[in-house]
Amino acid sequence: MKKYHIQTTPFVVPTTDGKLIEEHHGRVATQNEAISIAHMIAPPHWSEPFQTPEFEEYTYIISGKKQFIIEGETVILSAGQSIRIVANTRVQYSNPFEEPCEYISVCRPAFDFTKVHREE
């Protein structure tokens, strides 16, 4: 058994909002419950509902800008910046800007839709 895995076929998460989500490592792509790593592109004017995930999430912005509303505080990150949001924090992710936002997301433990707790 190899001591490494090179990911060449990430799992592309089906979406209906125009966002690209490629899970390179995680629950679906590599059956790893401990961590997930995903490449994402949020289109202009994209947003998700508020949520309170049971996992921590790290985001690194490659290009564009991304807006976070964290416990009522608005934070905007640009290319080259990163953020860590602790588990059980109420947050909304969005790209209200005119250009796409490309970024890497790392969740620990791995992203699990049943543990996101999105608001309706």
N, C-alpha and C positions, 0 to 999 in steps of 0.2 A: 504494500500500500504506500502511495506517495505521501510525503510529508507536506505537500502544498497542492493548491488547486488554482489554476489560472482560469478565470471566468471569461469566456468568449461569447456566451449566449445568455445574457441576463434575462430574467423574467420581466416582460413588459406588462405592467399592471393595466388592465382595461379601465379607461376613464371615459366620462361623458362631458368633461369640461375643458377639453383641449390640452390638458396638462400631460406631459410625457413623464412617466415614471418607469425607470429601468432598475429593478432590484438586482444588484450584482451578488450580494450575499445576504442571507436572511432566511426567514421561515419557509418561503416558497422556493426561492432560487436554489438554496443549498441546504435546506432543512436545518438551519442554524437558529436556535431559539435565543442564543445569548446576545446577538448583535445583528443589525441589518445595515447595509450600506447601499444607497441608491443614488443614481444620477437622475436629476430632474430638470425639466424646463417648464416654467410656468409662463403661459402666454400673457400678453398685455391684458389688463383689466380682469384678471383671474382672482378668485377668492374662494376660501373654504369657510364653512360655518365655524363658530367658536367651538372649542373642544378642550377636554381636560384629560390628556393621555396618562396612562399608568406607567409610561416609560419616559426616560430622558431623551432629548433629541438635540443633536449638534447639527448646525447648518454652516456650510462654507460656500460663500457666493463666488462663482467663477466669473459671471458677467451679468450686467444689469443691476437691478435693485429689487429688494424684497421687503415688504412691510410686515411687522409683527405687532399685534396688540397683545401685550402680556399683562394680565391682571389690571387692565385699564390703561397701561402706559404704551404709547406708540413708539416703536423703535424701527428705524429704517437702516438696512445694511446695504453696502455697495460692494463691488468686486474687490476681492482680497480680504474682506472682513468675515468673521465667523462669530457664532453665538452658541451658548449652551443653555437650554431651558430644562429645568429640573422636572422630574415626574410630578404629576398631580398639580400642574400649573395650568390655569385657564388661559388659552391662547387662541388667536386667530391669525392665520397665515394668508397673505394676499400679495398680488402684484398689481397695484392700481396705476402703474406707470405705462408709458407708451412703447416700451421695448420689452422683449422677453427677458426672463431672469433664469439663468442657468446656474445650478447649484448642486452640491453634494449634501445628502442628509445621512446621518448616522444615528440609529436609535439603539438604546440599550436598556432593557433587553430588546430583542428584535421587534420591529413594528408588527402589531397585531391589531387588525381592524376592530376586533371585539373589545379591545382595551383603549380605544381612542376616545370614546364617549363624546361624539359630536352632538351638538345641540341642534334641534330642529328649527 
